[in-house]
Amino acid sequence: MVKYLTLNNWLKLFDTTIITKRDFVTNYVVKTNSKVVTLKEVIKKKKLTNTEIELLYFVFVKNKITYLTNFYNKSLKINDDLHFKNINLSLNNSHNPQYKNIIRNVYFKELLLETKTDISNVRPFLEVIYDLFNNNIIDYKLLTPSAIELFKKNSFGSVLSGFYFRSSILNPVVIYTLSKKHLKGKKLFTPTLGWSSYMYGFFNNDNVDEYVGTDVIKSVCNNTKNIATKLFPNKKIDIYCSPSELLLKNNNFTKKYKNYFDIIFFSPPYYRLELYPGSKQSTNMYKTYEEWLEKYWENTIILCNYVLKKNGKMAYIISGYDKITSFNKDMNKITKKYFKYDKKMVLNNKNIDFTKHKDTNEIIYFFTK
């Protein structure tokens, strides 16, 4: 059974006690990359004014319940109607953001805390919030001049979203749009589950009646099946909890699904840009980029070739990975060994980005078997 996070339970995760300004200045500390110092020391070193101290006290203490409530209502509150009705089709990941909320709600810990990045000095979003509201620890970035200037404009949420890491989610509306306009078929396979968003987007299309997918995170496997059963009881679903690159070793799977699917769709890991929890993740199993390409990516593409029908369509979404400039080229080169390249399309995504830890443009590549 799927458990949704309520506003009350969200607020219970935090210490919402309102302390005095004096206790704030006395008890809080500031965490840098190498050490922890008292807030008093930072105030003295930065020569913060009384007005600035009052602002910080308001943002970090007095306003925290309002911030947490607003964050829940914007990013975690689930729509009353979870089925798409009269929705405008869009390939912009930022349009219709409310339809991401069911995914964010179910996986808030995985997305906001447990998924990390190898980009230096970019901490998980929820880790920073826990420190700030529960442990009296302020991350040093929140005391930079640029952050304080944004606080003056009532932009605390923008600072948190821009400075810290939140795992990306593909909007189910984008997936729904792809299924209506570009990836038409009844039977779908995905080599990752995409935090259940692939199933949710495709199953909102009445023409899709069967979904099969695999992932290595057990909670995602269970939740995907449970959400599907609850919201789409008349549709067929089959979930495997296995690395995609090893799934061809499963005899039950190979016997059922050879040349079976009309469509394959997924957004694979961007190598080490997002580091997901679990020992079976490809970035944990394969230690070098070259090994990852060979043992994860190529074997996953071989799997896709095995299960897709002749003339079936495959599409995946990837973006640039700054540490490896040939990332997209390398992945597509392998794919072209097994599939015919058709076209590409750009997703233009709006993103608050102060630290440059995300590329706001992602590309959809389309292939035919």
Backbone hydrogen bonds, N-H to C=O, Kabsch-Sander energy under -0.5 kcal/mol:
donor,donor_aa,acceptor,acceptor_aa,energy
4,Y,2,V,-0.6
6,T,4,Y,-0.5
10,W,6,T,-2.2
11,L,7,L,-2.5
12,K,8,N,-1.6
13,L,9,N,-0.5
13,L,10,W,-1.2
14,F,11,L,-1.7
16,T,14,F,-0.9
19,I,17,T,-0.7
24,F,20,T,-2.2
25,V,21,K,-2.4
26,T,22,R,-2.1
27,N,23,D,-3.1
28,Y,24,F,-1.8
29,V,136,N,-2.3
30,V,37,V,-3.7
31,K,138,I,-2.8
32,T,30,V,-0.6
32,T,35,K,-3.0
37,V,30,V,-2.4
39,L,28,Y,-2.4
42,V,38,T,-1.6
43,I,39,L,-2.8
44,K,40,K,-2.1
45,K,41,E,-2.7
46,K,42,V,-3.0
47,K,43,I,-0.8
48,L,43,I,-1.8
53,I,49,T,-2.4
54,E,50,N,-2.5
55,L,51,T,-1.9
56,L,52,E,-2.4
57,Y,53,I,-2.4
58,F,54,E,-2.2
59,V,55,L,-2.6
60,F,56,L,-2.9
61,V,57,Y,-1.8
62,K,57,Y,-1.7
63,N,58,F,-2.6
64,K,61,V,-1.2
67,Y,63,N,-2.6
68,L,64,K,-2.7
69,T,65,I,-2.3
70,N,66,T,-2.6
71,F,67,Y,-2.7
72,Y,68,L,-2.2
73,N,69,T,-2.6
74,K,70,N,-2.1
75,S,71,F,-3.0
76,L,71,F,-0.5
76,L,72,Y,-2.4
77,K,72,Y,-2.1
82,L,80,D,-0.6
93,N,91,L,-0.6
95,H,92,N,-1.5
99,Y,96,N,-1.7
100,K,97,P,-2.0
101,N,98,Q,-1.0
103,I,100,K,-0.7
104,R,100,K,-2.4
105,N,101,N,-2.9
106,V,102,I,-2.0
107,Y,103,I,-2.1
108,F,105,N,-1.0
111,L,107,Y,-2.8
112,L,108,F,-2.5
113,L,109,K,-1.9
114,E,109,K,-2.6
115,T,110,E,-1.6
116,K,275,L,-2.6
118,D,272,R,-1.4
122,V,119,I,-1.1
123,R,121,N,-0.6
125,F,165,F,-2.8
126,L,112,L,-2.8
127,E,112,L,-0.6
128,V,124,P,-1.6
129,I,125,F,-1.7
130,Y,126,L,-2.9
131,D,127,E,-2.2
132,L,128,V,-2.4
133,F,129,I,-2.8
134,N,130,Y,-2.5
135,N,130,Y,-1.0
135,N,131,D,-1.0
137,I,131,D,-2.6
138,I,29,V,-2.9
138,I,136,N,-0.5
139,D,137,I,-0.5
140,Y,31,K,-2.3
142,L,139,D,-2.0
143,L,140,Y,-1.7
144,T,141,K,-1.3
148,I,144,T,-2.4
149,E,145,P,-2.3
150,L,146,S,-1.6
151,F,147,A,-2.3
152,K,148,I,-1.7
153,K,149,E,-0.6
153,K,150,L,-0.8
154,N,151,F,-1.9
155,S,150,L,-1.9
159,V,155,S,-1.9
160,L,156,F,-2.2
161,S,157,G,-2.3
162,G,158,S,-2.1
163,F,159,V,-2.6
164,Y,160,L,-1.6
165,F,123,R,-2.9
167,S,111,L,-2.3
171,N,169,I,-0.6
174,V,171,N,-1.1
175,I,171,N,-1.5
176,Y,172,P,-2.7
177,T,173,V,-2.6
178,L,174,V,-2.4
179,S,175,I,-2.2
180,K,176,Y,-1.6
181,K,177,T,-2.1
182,H,178,L,-2.2
183,L,178,L,-3.3
188,L,186,K,-0.5
188,L,210,E,-2.2
189,F,263,I,-2.1
190,T,212,V,-1.8
196,S,193,L,-0.9
197,S,194,G,-2.0
198,Y,193,L,-1.0
200,Y,196,S,-2.0
201,G,197,S,-2.5
202,F,198,Y,-2.7
203,F,199,M,-2.8
204,N,200,Y,-0.8
205,N,202,F,-1.7
206,D,204,N,-0.7
208,V,205,N,-1.7
209,D,186,K,-1.5
209,D,207,N,-0.6
210,E,186,K,-1.8
211,Y,236,K,-2.5
212,V,188,L,-2.4
213,G,238,D,-1.8
214,T,190,T,-1.6
215,D,240,Y,-1.7
218,K,216,V,-0.7
221,C,217,I,-2.1
222,N,218,K,-2.6
223,N,219,S,-2.7
224,T,220,V,-2.4
225,K,221,C,-1.6
226,N,222,N,-2.4
227,I,223,N,-3.2
228,A,224,T,-2.0
229,T,225,K,-2.2
230,K,226,N,-2.0
231,L,227,I,-2.9
232,F,228,A,-2.7
235,K,232,F,-1.9
236,K,209,D,-2.4
238,D,211,Y,-2.0
240,Y,213,G,-2.6
242,S,215,D,-0.7
242,S,240,Y,-1.0
246,L,243,P,-1.6
247,L,243,P,-0.6
247,L,244,S,-1.1
249,K,246,L,-1.8
250,N,247,L,-2.0
251,N,249,K,-0.9
254,T,250,N,-2.3
255,K,251,N,-2.1
256,K,252,N,-1.2
257,Y,253,F,-2.0
258,K,254,T,-0.6
259,N,306,Y,-2.7
260,Y,257,Y,-1.1
260,Y,307,V,-1.7
261,F,307,V,-2.6
262,D,187,K,-1.5
263,I,187,K,-1.9
264,I,313,K,-2.0
265,F,189,F,-1.7
266,F,315,A,-1.3
271,Y,269,P,-1.7
273,L,270,Y,-2.3
275,L,116,K,-4.5
276,Y,274,E,-0.7
281,Q,278,G,-1.2
284,N,281,Q,-1.5
285,M,281,Q,-2.2
286,Y,282,S,-2.0
287,K,285,M,-0.5
292,W,288,T,-2.3
293,L,289,Y,-2.5
294,E,290,E,-2.0
295,K,291,E,-3.2
296,Y,291,E,-0.6
296,Y,292,W,-1.6
297,W,292,W,-2.3
298,E,293,L,-2.6
299,N,294,E,-0.7
300,T,296,Y,-1.9
301,I,297,W,-2.3
302,I,298,E,-2.4
303,L,299,N,-1.8
304,C,300,T,-2.1
305,N,301,I,-2.3
306,Y,302,I,-1.9
307,V,303,L,-1.9
308,L,304,C,-1.7
309,K,261,F,-2.7
312,G,309,K,-2.2
313,K,262,D,-1.9
314,M,367,F,-2.5
315,A,264,I,-2.3
316,Y,365,Y,-1.7
317,I,266,F,-1.5
318,I,363,I,-2.2
320,G,361,N,-0.5
321,Y,324,I,-0.6
322,D,320,G,-0.6
324,I,321,Y,-2.3
327,F,324,I,-1.6
330,D,326,S,-3.1
331,M,327,F,-2.1
332,N,328,N,-2.6
333,K,329,K,-2.1
334,I,330,D,-1.4
335,T,331,M,-2.0
336,K,332,N,-2.4
337,K,334,I,-1.5
338,Y,335,T,-1.9
339,F,335,T,-1.8
340,K,368,T,-3.1
341,Y,339,F,-0.5
342,D,366,F,-3.0
343,K,366,F,-0.9
345,M,364,I,-2.1
347,L,362,E,-3.6
348,N,346,V,-0.7
349,N,347,L,-0.8
349,N,360,T,-1.4
353,D,351,N,-0.7
354,F,162,G,-0.8
355,T,162,G,-1.2
360,T,358,K,-0.6
362,E,347,L,-1.5
362,E,360,T,-0.6
363,I,318,I,-3.1
364,I,345,M,-3.5
365,Y,316,Y,-2.8
365,Y,363,I,-0.6
366,F,343,K,-2.9
367,F,314,M,-3.1
368,T,340,K,-2.5
369,K,312,G,-2.2
